[in-house]
C-alpha cells in the first residue's frame, strides 16, 4: 500500500516557536520536511500517536503571522526518544 507521507505525528500539542498559543494537530512529514499541519486524512509509512504530548516545530521561514501560514511550513525533523522537534 502506498502512503501519502513518510511520517505522521497524530494528535500532538503543536508548539511552533512563534509565540502563538499551542494547538492540537497532526503533523505530516515527507522527505524530512513538514508537508502539512492540521487534521490529516492521509496515511504515513510510520505513524506516531502523540496523544496530547508536545510536538515542537522550529520554523525556518519568515512567515509566522498566522495559523494559515503554517500549512506546508518547511522544517527539518529531529526525533528524540521522549519528544519530537520538527
N, C-alpha and C positions, 0 to 999 in steps of 0.2 A: 504494500500500500504506500503510495506517495504521500509525503507530508508537505504541508504548505510552508512550515517553519522548521528550523533546526531545533529550537528550544522555545517552550512557553512556560513562563512562571505564572501560575494562576492564583488569583485571589490575594495578592500581596498588598501591603500598605506602601504605596509608592511615595518616596521622598525624592524630589527631583533636583534639589540643590539650588533652586531659585528663591527660596524663602516662602514659597506658596505652601498652603496647608497640605499635609499628606492626604492622599485619596486612595481608595481601594480600586485596583485594576489588575488586568492581566498584562504581561509584557512579553511580546514575541520577538525572537532574535533569529536572524538569518545571516550567515557569513560573518558572525562575530559582531554584528551591528544591530541595533534596535530597528525592527521593521514596523512595529505597531504597539501602541499602548491604548488600553481600553478593554471592552468586553470582546474577546476574540473567539470567533466561532470555529476557526480552522484548527488543524491538529499539528502537533510538533513531533519530530523524531524522538525528542525527550521532553517530558513534561514534569514540572515540579509543582506540588501543591503547597503554596506558601501559607495558606490559611491565616491571613492577617499578620504574618511576620513582615518586617520592614524589608523593602526592596529599594536600595539606593541607586539613583541614577546620577551619573556625573555628566552634565551637559557639555557638549563640545561645540555648540552653535551659539550665536549671539542673540537668537530669537527666543526670549524667555518670558515674554509678557503675558501669554495666555495659555490656558489648558489646551486649546486647539493647536497651538504651535508645537505641542509635544508629540503629536501624531507624526510618526516617521522620523523622529529625532535621532540623530546619529549618536552613537556611544559605543565604546568597547565593553565587552562583557568580562567581568572578573568574578569568578566563583570561589567562595570560601566554604569551609565546612558548615558553619552555622549562620552565615549571612551571605547575601548576594549583592554585589555592587555592579551596576550596569552602566 
